[in-house]
Amino acid sequence: KVKNIQVRICSLNDVLIDFAQTMGKVRRGIPVKKKEGLSFESIEAFRRVITPRRMELIQSIKKQKPASIYELAKVVGRDLKSVNTDLGILKDHGFVSVETSTIDRKRTRPFVNYDRIEVEIPV
């Protein structure tokens, strides 16, 4: 099954309205469907996070499944520091996860647990 990550472009006010409506349903005992996803206030804010180089990292993590951040840096031909910086931004925004292993030595493995990014832009 293909797993998608939902990204909405919407104002903070829209997010707060959705939250208030959901909380109202919960208080009244109406079942609420769980929604997962990310929101950005503007297309520009989304583009500041998902740059072409960061998208390349996401795609390389998904396809190559590197065992460490060092290995990812080698795969994409970039220095470790810039890859670490970009991974931190992607992790902070929920696009990438990491797990630390200490089996033979400490390694941090990045992973992506979705197959597609779906962006919803209101007109």
Buried (B, 14 or more C-beta within 10 A) or exposed (E): EEEEBBBBBBEEEBEEEBEEEBEEEEEEEEEEEEEEEBBBBEEEEBEEBBEEEBEBBBEBBBEEBBEBBBBBBBBBEBEEEEBBEBBEBBEEBEBBEBEEEEEEEEBBBBEBEBEEBEBEEEE
